[in-house]
């Protein structure tokens, strides 16, 4: 399994983009920087897109992806929970903001929606995909993706503290988890459904208690202005727990 980090941050700057991941060039998770990071040919290879939640920095490139695929006569399927697909249909793909590629072309839609049931594994493009609810300000799921050869990654999407129930459902080799801000903002981010390094430490301790091990950890969704502080605090967490925690960056590739 090869995982490309297309976007690793919570906002966009010249060299930093909102979160998007691409697995083996065919399975994308979140669309914060999906089209801005890929060539037309690469976009048209995407067979499935998993969306964690409805916030703009995670769905932004869905309409642009629809246009790229439409113009090339290609199609893909978008998977998520009902609340997310409803927002896409009402606010982004409504023939007012952008064409409704669920209806175009008429005989072979470019974008096809499929509703996922949380905590129920589905086979998607040869991968076993499990959507697991996490704690955020709107309905949100993380995704455990397992390849045919048993390689497994869990991406939380945006989440706040209190993931003990989530950890009961997953056992990945790689955990990609958000860390939005440094510890001086821990109270604020927790209330907004996000994590800071000290909160991440608590969640990893919870993971270890439930699963008996700690996976390799990669942090995403960092605020670029706070990344230096986050990096220093994450390094302290990794040392305290005796595990590997890396801050993601745009263009990073991870092999499992």
Buried (B, 14 or more C-beta within 10 A) or exposed (E): BEBBBBBBBBBBEEEBBBBBBBBBEBBBBBBBBBBBBBEEEBBBBBBBBBBBBBBEBBBBBBBBBBBBBBEEEBBBBBBBBEEBBBBBEEBBBBEEEBBBBBEBEEEEBBBBBEEBEEBEBEEBBEBBBBBBBBBBEEBBBBBBBBBEEEBBBBBBBBBBBBBEBBBEBBBBBBBBBBBBBBBEBBEEBBEBBBBBBBBBBBBBBBBBEBBEEBBBBBBBBBBBEBBEBBBEBBEBBBEEBEBEBBBBBBEBEBEB
